[in-house]
Amino acid sequence: MNTGSRAVLLCSAMAMLFSAGCGSKSNGSKIAGNSCTTNTNCSHVQICKNGSCVAPVYIVTATGIAIDNSGNVWVTNRINSTVTELNSSGITIETNSVGPDPSGIAIDSSGNIWIVNLSGNNVTKFSSSGVTIGTYDVGTEPNGIAIDSSGNVWVTNQGDDTVTKLNSSGTVIGTYSVGARPWDIAIDSTGNVWVTNSHSNNVTELNASGTTIGTYSVGTYPYGIAIDSSNNVWVAAGGASIVTKLNSNGITIGTYNVGPGPEGIAIDSTGNVWVTNYGYNTVTELNSSGTIIGTYKVGFGPWGIAIDASGNAWITDPSSNLLFEFVGVAKGPQYWPYTGPQFPGGGNF
């Protein structure tokens, strides 16, 4: 990444008040710009570019995040049980009520929005215009969500250690046992489904029919998961403060230190891996070999992350009730073997 030509400063009102830093990148280079100004014309998301920032408005306990093909950003808000849609400039388009405790979110190839309601034990499906299409029961304490190439929806259920598969109409196709407290989920280019089991310290691989192919050890408390263009599987192990990289056969390629409490993970179109460190108020960028390229300070507990087609990285921060945007730091769009961009994050915290 050329920080000279694409340098960005991210700062927040919260960070300025508590000296948490203004999006500085600690990789031996320096982000251009060293001051922040307030611009109230755009006040729904904290955006900084070239040292000029806009003032944020709180988005209550934002966790899950997804970006549609129009570049609009969808965020689940845990406390007030809503989903907010913003345009690419950070202006709110609409906010809709969903079930209790919404967490994971994904967008299908038709632009429909699927939202997991953790305390409701169901998922809600919206049209791209925000109209509710239906609500469908799954297992207990559902959290992560991903959509395969056939439009089937896969949901992790923390409360009963299962994964539920629904068709595009919301009909349950099957329920499959995995490890303890399954958290996040991703689907590779062959259609195999990968699930992080946060209390088993491993990931489960299922085929498209829900049959277990294998279970593979990773670090402690695995949370976020993403798959790159070579079908390598990247897992954020929150308890070990590492990211584990597996090949498509589940063999560990490497483990890489990041900040404390890694949670969300996304991969951009160049193969760089972006990880939110919930316990360290940072986002770490690694290249495809696991070498740290940069670390960005952000908020007070960054959680979900998604990358839009312009290479902007959007980060939810439930601890400060803010949504952050790093402008132009990545290479967009976010890589997904199937539907997307999407972020299946969320979960209890």
C-alpha positions as CSV (number, residue, x, y, z in Angstrom):
1,M,0.0,0.0,0.0
2,N,1.4,3.4,-1.0
3,T,0.8,5.5,2.1
4,G,2.2,8.6,0.4
5,S,-0.4,8.7,-2.3
6,R,-3.3,7.1,-0.4
7,A,-2.7,8.3,3.1
8,V,-5.7,8.7,5.3
9,L,-6.2,10.0,8.8
10,L,-9.1,8.5,10.8
11,C,-10.0,10.2,14.0
12,S,-13.0,10.3,16.3
13,A,-14.4,12.7,18.8
14,M,-14.1,10.0,21.4
15,A,-10.5,9.3,20.5
16,M,-9.6,13.0,20.7
17,L,-11.3,13.3,24.1
18,F,-9.4,10.3,25.6
19,S,-6.2,10.6,23.6
20,A,-6.8,7.2,22.0
21,G,-5.2,8.4,18.7
22,C,-6.4,9.6,15.4
23,G,-6.1,6.6,13.1
24,S,-2.3,6.7,13.0
25,K,-0.6,3.8,11.3
26,S,2.3,2.3,13.2
27,N,4.3,0.5,10.5
28,G,7.3,2.8,10.2
29,S,5.5,5.2,7.9
30,K,3.3,8.1,8.8
31,I,-0.2,9.0,7.8
32,A,-0.5,12.3,6.1
33,G,-2.4,15.0,7.9
34,N,-2.2,15.7,11.7
35,S,-5.3,17.6,12.6
36,C,-9.1,17.1,12.5
37,T,-11.8,19.6,11.8
38,T,-15.5,19.3,12.3
39,N,-17.9,19.3,9.4
40,T,-21.5,18.8,10.5
41,N,-22.9,18.4,6.9
42,C,-22.3,14.7,7.2
43,S,-22.9,13.5,10.7
44,H,-23.8,9.8,10.8
45,V,-20.4,8.2,10.6
46,Q,-16.8,9.2,11.5
47,I,-15.0,9.7,8.2
48,C,-11.5,11.2,7.9
49,K,-9.6,11.9,4.8
50,N,-6.4,14.0,4.4
51,G,-6.8,15.4,8.0
52,S,-10.4,16.6,7.6
53,C,-13.1,14.8,9.6
54,V,-16.8,14.9,10.0
55,A,-18.5,14.7,13.3
56,P,-20.1,11.4,14.2
57,V,-23.6,10.6,15.5
58,Y,-23.9,7.5,17.6
59,I,-25.1,4.3,16.0
60,V,-26.2,2.3,19.0
61,T,-24.1,-0.8,19.7
62,A,-23.3,-1.5,16.0
63,T,-21.8,-5.0,15.5
64,G,-22.5,-6.7,12.2
65,I,-21.8,-5.0,8.9
66,A,-22.3,-5.7,5.2
67,I,-22.0,-3.7,2.0
68,D,-24.3,-4.1,-0.9
69,N,-23.5,-3.9,-4.6
70,S,-24.5,-0.3,-4.7
71,G,-22.0,0.6,-2.0
72,N,-24.5,1.1,0.7
73,V,-23.5,0.0,4.2
74,W,-25.8,-2.0,6.4
75,V,-25.2,-2.2,10.1
76,T,-27.0,-4.2,12.9
77,N,-27.6,-2.3,16.1
78,R,-27.8,-4.7,19.1
79,I,-29.4,-2.6,21.8
80,N,-32.2,-1.0,19.9
81,S,-32.9,-4.0,17.6
82,T,-32.6,-2.2,14.3
83,V,-30.6,-2.2,11.1
84,T,-29.3,1.0,9.6
85,E,-28.6,1.6,6.0
86,L,-26.1,4.3,5.0
87,N,-24.9,5.5,1.6
88,S,-21.3,5.5,0.7
89,S,-20.9,9.0,2.1
90,G,-22.1,7.9,5.5
91,I,-25.5,9.5,5.3
92,T,-28.3,7.4,6.8
93,I,-30.8,6.2,4.2
94,E,-33.1,4.3,6.6
95,T,-33.3,2.5,9.9
96,N,-35.6,-0.5,10.2
97,S,-36.7,-2.6,13.2
98,V,-35.7,-6.2,13.3
99,G,-35.9,-9.0,15.9
100,P,-34.2,-8.7,19.3
101,D,-30.4,-8.6,19.6
102,P,-29.5,-8.5,15.8
103,S,-26.0,-9.7,15.2
104,G,-24.8,-11.2,11.9
105,I,-25.8,-9.8,8.6
106,A,-25.3,-11.0,5.0
107,I,-26.5,-9.9,1.5
108,D,-27.6,-12.3,-1.2
109,S,-27.1,-12.1,-4.9
110,S,-30.5,-10.5,-5.4
111,G,-29.6,-7.7,-2.9
112,N,-31.8,-9.1,-0.1
113,I,-30.6,-8.4,3.4
114,W,-30.5,-11.3,5.9
115,I,-30.2,-10.5,9.6
116,V,-29.6,-12.9,12.5
117,N,-31.6,-12.1,15.6
118,L,-29.7,-13.7,18.4
119,S,-32.3,-13.4,21.2
120,G,-35.2,-14.1,18.8
121,N,-33.7,-17.4,17.6
122,N,-34.6,-16.4,14.0
123,V,-33.4,-14.5,11.0
124,T,-35.2,-11.6,9.2
125,K,-35.1,-11.1,5.4
126,F,-35.4,-7.6,4.0
127,S,-35.6,-6.5,0.4
128,S,-33.0,-4.1,-0.8
129,S,-35.5,-1.3,-0.2
130,G,-35.9,-2.3,3.4
131,V,-39.2,-4.1,3.2
132,T,-39.5,-7.1,5.4
133,I,-40.0,-10.3,3.4
134,G,-40.1,-12.7,6.3
135,T,-38.8,-14.0,9.6
136,Y,-37.6,-17.6,9.8
137,D,-36.8,-19.7,12.9
138,V,-33.4,-21.3,13.3
139,G,-31.6,-22.7,16.4
140,T,-31.0,-21.0,19.7
141,E,-28.8,-17.9,20.0
142,P,-28.0,-17.7,16.2
143,N,-25.0,-15.5,15.4
144,G,-23.0,-15.9,12.2
145,I,-24.4,-16.0,8.7
146,A,-23.2,-16.8,5.2
147,I,-24.9,-17.4,1.8
148,D,-23.8,-19.9,-0.7
149,S,-23.8,-19.8,-4.5
150,S,-27.3,-21.4,-4.7
151,G,-28.7,-18.7,-2.4
152,N,-28.9,-21.0,0.6
153,V,-28.4,-19.3,3.9
154,W,-26.2,-20.9,6.6
155,V,-26.5,-19.7,10.3
156,T,-24.5,-20.7,13.3
157,N,-26.5,-21.4,16.5
158,Q,-24.4,-20.8,19.7
159,G,-27.0,-22.1,22.1
160,D,-27.3,-25.6,20.6
161,D,-24.0,-26.1,18.9
162,T,-25.5,-26.4,15.4
163,V,-25.6,-24.8,12.0
164,T,-29.0,-24.3,10.2
165,K,-29.2,-24.3,6.4
166,L,-32.2,-22.5,4.8
167,N,-33.1,-22.1,1.2
168,S,-33.6,-18.7,-0.3
169,S,-37.3,-18.8,0.7
170,G,-36.4,-19.3,4.4
171,T,-37.4,-23.0,4.6
172,V,-35.1,-25.1,6.7
173,I,-33.2,-27.6,4.7
174,G,-31.2,-29.1,7.6
175,T,-29.6,-28.7,10.9
176,Y,-26.0,-30.0,11.5
177,S,-24.0,-30.5,14.7
178,V,-20.6,-28.7,15.0
179,G,-18.4,-27.7,17.9
180,A,-19.2,-25.8,21.1
181,R,-20.6,-22.3,20.7
182,P,-20.2,-21.9,17.0
183,W,-19.6,-18.2,16.2
184,D,-18.8,-17.3,12.6
185,I,-19.1,-19.0,9.3
186,A,-17.7,-18.7,5.7
187,I,-18.1,-20.7,2.5
188,D,-15.2,-21.5,0.2
189,S,-15.3,-21.6,-3.6
190,T,-16.0,-25.3,-3.7
191,G,-19.1,-24.8,-1.5
192,N,-17.6,-26.2,1.7
193,V,-18.8,-24.5,4.8
194,W,-16.3,-23.4,7.6
195,V,-17.4,-22.7,11.1
196,T,-15.5,-21.3,14.1
197,N,-16.3,-23.0,17.4
198,S,-15.5,-20.4,20.0
199,H,-15.5,-22.8,23.0
200,S,-13.9,-25.8,21.2
201,N,-10.9,-23.8,19.9
202,N,-11.3,-25.3,16.5
203,V,-13.1,-24.9,13.2
204,T,-15.4,-27.4,11.5
205,E,-15.6,-28.0,7.8
206,L,-18.8,-29.2,6.3
207,N,-19.7,-30.0,2.7
208,A,-22.7,-28.5,1.0
209,S,-24.9,-31.3,2.3
210,G,-23.9,-30.6,5.9
211,T,-21.7,-33.6,6.3
212,T,-18.6,-33.0,8.5
213,I,-15.4,-33.2,6.5
214,G,-13.0,-32.4,9.3
215,T,-12.4,-30.4,12.5
216,Y,-9.1,-28.5,12.8
217,S,-7.5,-26.9,15.8
218,V,-6.8,-23.2,15.8
219,G,-6.1,-20.7,18.7
220,T,-8.2,-20.2,21.7
221,Y,-11.6,-18.6,21.3
222,P,-11.8,-18.5,17.5
223,Y,-14.3,-15.8,16.3
224,G,-14.1,-14.2,12.9
225,I,-13.3,-16.3,9.7
226,A,-12.6,-15.4,6.1
227,I,-11.5,-17.3,3.0
228,D,-9.0,-16.0,0.4
229,S,-8.9,-16.6,-3.3
230,S,-6.7,-19.7,-2.9
231,N,-9.3,-21.2,-0.4
232,N,-7.0,-20.6,2.5
233,V,-8.9,-20.1,5.7
234,W,-8.1,-17.2,8.1
235,V,-9.3,-17.3,11.6
236,A,-9.2,-14.6,14.3
237,A,-8.4,-16.4,17.6
238,G,-9.5,-13.9,20.2
239,G,-8.1,-15.7,23.2
240,A,-4.7,-16.2,21.8
241,S,-4.3,-12.7,20.1
242,I,-3.4,-14.4,16.8
243,V,-4.7,-15.1,13.4
244,T,-4.4,-18.7,12.2
245,K,-4.1,-19.5,8.4
246,L,-5.2,-23.0,7.2
247,N,-5.0,-24.4,3.8
248,S,-8.1,-25.9,2.1
249,N,-7.3,-29.2,3.7
250,G,-7.3,-27.8,7.2
251,I,-3.6,-27.9,7.7
252,T,-2.1,-25.0,9.5
253,I,0.1,-22.8,7.3
254,G,1.0,-20.3,10.0
255,T,-0.1,-18.3,13.1
256,Y,0.5,-14.6,13.2
257,N,0.4,-12.2,16.1
258,V,-2.0,-9.3,16.0
259,G,-3.5,-7.2,18.8
260,P,-5.3,-8.5,21.8
261,G,-8.8,-9.8,21.2
262,P,-9.0,-10.2,17.4
263,E,-12.6,-10.4,16.4
264,G,-13.7,-9.5,12.9
265,I,-11.7,-10.3,9.7
266,A,-12.0,-9.4,6.0
267,I,-9.8,-10.0,3.0
268,D,-9.4,-7.4,0.2
269,S,-9.0,-8.0,-3.5
270,T,-5.2,-8.1,-3.3
271,G,-5.3,-10.8,-0.6
272,N,-4.4,-8.5,2.3
273,V,-6.1,-9.5,5.6
274,W,-7.8,-7.0,7.9
275,V,-8.4,-7.8,11.5
276,T,-10.2,-5.9,14.2
277,N,-8.6,-6.1,17.6
278,Y,-11.4,-5.7,20.1
279,G,-9.1,-5.7,23.1
280,Y,-6.6,-3.2,21.7
281,N,-8.6,-0.6,19.9
282,T,-6.8,-1.3,16.6
283,V,-7.2,-2.8,13.2
284,T,-4.3,-4.8,11.9
285,E,-3.5,-5.3,8.2
286,L,-1.5,-8.3,7.1
287,N,-0.3,-9.4,3.7
288,S,-1.1,-12.8,2.3
289,S,2.0,-14.2,4.0
290,G,0.9,-13.0,7.4
291,T,3.4,-10.1,7.7
292,I,1.9,-7.1,9.4
293,I,1.7,-4.1,6.9
294,G,0.1,-1.7,9.3
295,T,-1.8,-1.1,12.5
296,Y,-4.5,1.5,12.8
297,K,-5.9,3.0,16.0
298,V,-9.7,3.1,16.1
299,G,-12.4,3.6,18.8
300,F,-12.8,1.6,22.0
301,G,-13.5,-1.9,20.9
302,P,-13.6,-2.4,17.1
303,W,-15.7,-5.4,16.1
304,G,-17.0,-6.0,12.5
305,I,-15.2,-5.0,9.4
306,A,-16.1,-4.8,5.7
307,I,-14.4,-3.4,2.6
308,D,-16.2,-1.6,-0.2
309,A,-15.5,-1.5,-3.9
310,S,-13.5,1.8,-3.5
311,G,-11.2,0.2,-0.9
312,N,-12.7,2.0,2.1
313,A,-12.6,-0.1,5.3
314,W,-15.8,0.2,7.4
315,I,-15.5,-0.8,11.1
316,T,-18.2,-1.1,13.7
317,D,-17.3,-0.2,17.3
318,P,-20.0,-1.2,19.8
319,S,-18.1,0.1,22.8
320,S,-18.1,3.7,21.5
321,N,-21.4,3.3,19.5
322,L,-19.7,4.5,16.4
323,L,-19.1,3.4,12.8
324,F,-15.7,4.3,11.4
325,E,-14.5,4.5,7.8
326,F,-10.9,4.3,6.7
327,V,-10.9,6.0,3.3
328,G,-9.0,4.3,0.5
329,V,-6.7,2.2,2.7
330,A,-7.5,-1.2,1.1
331,K,-8.0,-2.6,-2.4
332,G,-11.7,-3.1,-2.9
333,P,-13.9,-4.9,-3.1
334,Q,-13.8,-7.3,-0.3
335,Y,-13.0,-10.8,-1.6
336,W,-15.8,-13.4,-1.2
337,P,-15.8,-16.8,-3.0
338,Y,-19.6,-16.4,-3.4
339,T,-22.1,-13.7,-2.5
340,G,-21.0,-10.5,-1.0
341,P,-19.5,-8.3,0.1
342,Q,-20.9,-9.4,3.5
343,F,-19.8,-9.6,7.1
344,P,-21.2,-12.4,9.2
345,G,-20.1,-11.0,12.5
346,G,-21.9,-10.1,15.7
347,G,-22.2,-12.5,18.7
348,N,-22.3,-12.1,22.4
349,F,-19.9,-9.8,24.1
